[in-house]
Amino acid sequence: MRKQFLPFSTPCISEEEISHVVDVLRSGWITTGPQCAKFEDAFSELTGAAGSVAVCSATGGMHCALQALGIGPGDEVITPAMTWVSTVNLICLQGATPVFADVDRDTLLVTRETIEPLITTKTRVIIPVHFAGAPVDLDPIRQLAAERGIALLEDAAHAAGTMYKGNIIGKQGTAIFSFHPIKNMTTGEGGMVCSDDQALLARIKSLKFHGLGVDAFDRQALGRTPQAQVVQPGYKYNLTDIAAALGLGQLARLAAFNAKRTELAEQYRARLSSVPEVTPLALPNYPHTHAWHLFIVRLDVEKTGIDRDALMSRLKERNIGTGLHFRAVHLQKYYVESMGMKRGMLPNTEWNSDRILSLPLCPSMSENDVDDVVDAIRDALIIRNGVRNQLPNGPESTAH
Ligand SMILES: *Cc1c(COP(=O)(O)O)cnc(C)c1O
């Protein structure tokens, strides 16, 4: 068994990045300023976005975007329940109503087909999630949104570096990225809103800093123009220059990070092909580049006779950390009690919610780490079944 605990994910921070952060700490300007401006420009350059606004989290960025679109009571917003809770919470906090689209059972992606039947005269926004680093099939969804005059906000928290049909996510439309420590690149906490809609972006830029009309670092005064006035009440969701300095270093290494993630994911797929008890997500059948934010498998609970939570704790006993992305939002306490959500409403989401777990995946991992995870899975499943050679090609079946 593995001696040292393998966490589900650890951030990769270089000494160079640390020294850039220290430089900012010594510079006399640590909050939103020149580093943030540089980070926004570099992000726009990478994605080809017309503009980018740095924020303190993807959640903060999404909040600004919903407010900028004027989403409020009486409005409906379509999003999957297979997502992080933040989006759904924000829709509710705006006084609007979340409407949950089911996902494809094997990719966990929403599709035009799962979204279209949910559209009503009240539908104002569609928020698809580029799940685990794979892009949703955007063309049909963009077409649907355009036909019906509905805004589209892409949850790109998993999708830094993801490409859809030759275009990087963030280039077209409005996409919101996260730099939380488990994401493909990190600023500690942070996010970025990219958009080709300059008017929307200007509103988001104002909303993320108190709703002030001006948001410029004045190089002469070494600060913000004190004359700025509130144009509409806003939030306090700006990113610090300390975080942006880290982000600049991470952004420069994003392609290398994602290449390593892809290698590890391919190794997982190859090793797990002989473990039919756990099935990785399927890959989209349209041209794309996967960012491999997460490596998710589904446990065959019927065949193994154990549930997902049991497998997670058995892996933990074997020094393997795992994650759960995600427990279906609509079946969580508040949504059941306040919205009358119940099991049976979203069959594919629920089926996966009971069976998914995320295996360790981050660029600091080695080939041996992946082998350790797969060995631990075999071991965890074999012991429970009491049959040492239950799994085909397992180390136990060939040992005697
Ligand atoms: C992480 C995540 C978010 C929120 O990102 P923060 O930067 O932590 O606010 C939103 N949506 C999804 C799908 C996520 O995984």
The ligand as a Gaussian input file, in Angstrom:
#p B3LYP/6-31G(d) Opt

LIG

0 1
 C      -15.292000      26.117000      -8.687000
 C      -16.574000      26.287000      -9.423000
 C      -17.297000      27.495000      -9.371000
 C      -16.967000      28.607000      -8.435000
 O      -15.684000      29.074000      -8.522000
 P      -15.130000      30.035000      -7.357000
 O      -13.954000      30.707000      -7.988000
 O      -14.746000      29.127000      -6.228000
 O      -16.198000      30.968000      -6.973000
 C      -18.398000      27.622000     -10.190000
 N      -18.823000      26.621000     -10.978000
 C      -18.175000      25.443000     -11.026000
 C      -18.683000      24.366000     -11.947000
 C      -17.046000      25.229000     -10.231000
 O      -16.444000      24.031000     -10.249000

